[in-house]
Amino acid sequence: MSEEIERIAFETEKVVRQLLEQAQLVEGNILVVGCSSSEIRGSRIGSDSSEEIGKTVFKTYLPI
């Protein structure tokens, strides 16, 4: 796993945990997640898409 992907996974987990703590969701609530892999990389939306980044974000937040 590259340093960039490791950093993205770490930051994703941190942000998702903070979000869930603040949102105080209960069973039956729905959380909609959307993101731009280009923006995660620091680029303009749609200009630097990455399937690997998208999969990393998904695989990180889903188990949480």
C-alpha positions in Angstrom: 0.0 0.0 0.0 1.4 3.4 -1.0 2.0 6.2 1.6 -0.8 8.2 -0.1 -3.3 5.3 0.2 -2.3 4.7 3.8 -2.7 8.4 4.6 -6.1 8.4 3.0 -7.3 5.3 4.9 -6.0 6.8 8.2 -7.7 10.2 7.6 -10.9 8.5 6.4 -11.2 6.5 9.5 -10.5 9.5 11.7 -13.2 11.6 9.9 -15.8 8.9 9.9 -15.4 8.3 13.6 -15.7 12.0 14.3 -18.8 12.2 12.1 -20.5 9.3 13.8 -19.7 10.7 17.3 -21.2 14.0 16.4 -24.2 12.6 14.5 -25.2 10.1 17.2 -26.9 7.9 14.6 -29.2 5.1 15.8 -30.2 1.9 14.2 -32.4 2.6 11.1 -30.7 5.9 10.3 -29.1 6.3 6.9 -25.7 7.8 6.2 -25.1 8.8 2.6 -21.4 9.1 1.7 -20.1 10.8 -1.4 -16.7 12.0 -2.3 -14.5 13.0 -5.1 -11.3 11.0 -5.4 -9.9 13.9 -7.4 -10.5 16.3 -4.5 -9.1 13.8 -2.0 -5.9 14.0 -4.1 -6.0 17.8 -4.0 -7.2 18.3 -7.6 -10.4 19.8 -9.1 -13.4 17.5 -9.2 -13.4 15.1 -12.1 -9.8 16.0 -13.1 -7.8 13.3 -11.4 -10.1 10.4 -10.5 -8.8 7.3 -8.9 -10.6 3.9 -8.5 -8.0 2.9 -5.9 -8.8 6.0 -3.7 -12.5 5.3 -4.0 -12.1 1.7 -3.0 -9.8 2.7 -0.1 -12.4 5.2 1.3 -15.2 2.6 0.9 -13.3 -0.3 2.5 -12.2 2.0 5.4 -15.6 3.4 6.4 -17.9 0.5 5.7 -16.8 -1.7 8.7 -17.0 1.3 11.0 
